[in-house]
Amino acid sequence: MQETWRWFGPDDTVSLQNIVQAGASGVVTSLHHIPTGEAWPLAELQKRKAEIEAQGLEWSVVESIPLHNDIKTRSGDYQRHIDNYKESLRNVGAAGVAVVCYNFMPVLDWTRTSLDYELPNASRALRFEMTDFAAYDVYMLERAGAGEDYDPDLLASARQRFEAMSEGERKLLEQNIIAGLPGGEGAYDRESIRAAIAEFIELGTEGLRAHLFAFLEAVIPVAEAAGVRMCIHPDDPPFSLFGLPRVVSTAADAHALLDAVPSPSNGLTLCAGSYGARGDNDLTAMAREFGPAIHFVHLRNVKREPDGSFFEAEHLAGDNDMVGLIEALLDEETRRRAEGRSDMIPMRPDHGHLLGDEIGKAGVNPGYSFAGRLKGLAELRGVLHTLETLRRRDQE
Ligand code: DNO
């Protein structure tokens, strides 16, 4: 498994040199300066790739080429956006980057209610808290019909929570939820998010799924010809928010999209933290079932709570069986080698706690601190090293 590291480009507080120090050999990045929906020029790709290679690193994965909302709603300028997406894929292939991660989440990319949830050791984690989310949805956004989406107990706690919050806390909660987290496409205000939500609710789950499949039918042949493996990132969190449809939250969803357009270029990002925020997603079973289609993996852990809330735990703590998952992924790589397949599965430590000097430091991307991910990667590397050593010994 190649150890990779997400980098947000030249403005990232973590430099390419830091990535080398962390011991990763692959970089996961995007052309963040190109507006969503525009085609990525080959020259820009080559320039970024040269910067990465100048540090002795490899550009392993594009995360992400974001999809314009028009593609998800199949309205407005969607045809032009799909044509641009194809152009970007051709250029990514021509630049020699083999894997492209993307997502099909409506309105918002990943969402949390707190970006500095204090853990007992005083480090900070990202957290999604159902009560806070409902408080925002029902009492601040005042989304039509929102009250019916929550059970009465939760609604009562949400009301209490809302009433106890100061103006500053309310503002911060709103900003955390709708202003967009790093790598996400959408930043909204209350008006614009209400309109976007209404449009997708109208579309419904099967409507959104049909749009995903139509997108795949259009772009997967182009990706295949360009030598690019696409891998869809799951919904984060993997359940409906704001009453919105969700189509990449479960193993059944993954099955359906792989079956819709079978191709070595139509694959998955197995994000352990996202799929793993649902107790009914068995990550190890998914790694075994979808093995050949897994083109990229995010290794991250969560601690789940009964009402759907969760916080991001240390990489080897939490509810996900990280060792079992890594074992299944190593088995898949062995299977690929036996089959003559040369593509292995790039992994990255996903998110990390905020600790040490980075607490309170300006400009650190939430979830993407240096020290927190360094710790996560080192722990994961320990698991990899152990499992690989034991396998080698078994063969001797
Ligand atoms: C969050 C990330 C997501 C992911 C996109 C992929 O940390 O995992 O923003 O990059 O959803 O398109």
Boltz pocket constraint, residues with backbone or C-beta under 6 A from the ligand:
constraints:
  - pocket:
      binder: B
      contacts: [[A, 63], [A, 64], [A, 101], [A, 102], [A, 103], [A, 109], [A, 110], [A, 182], [A, 183], [A, 184], [A, 233], [A, 234], [A, 271], [A, 298], [A, 367]]
      max_distance: 6.0
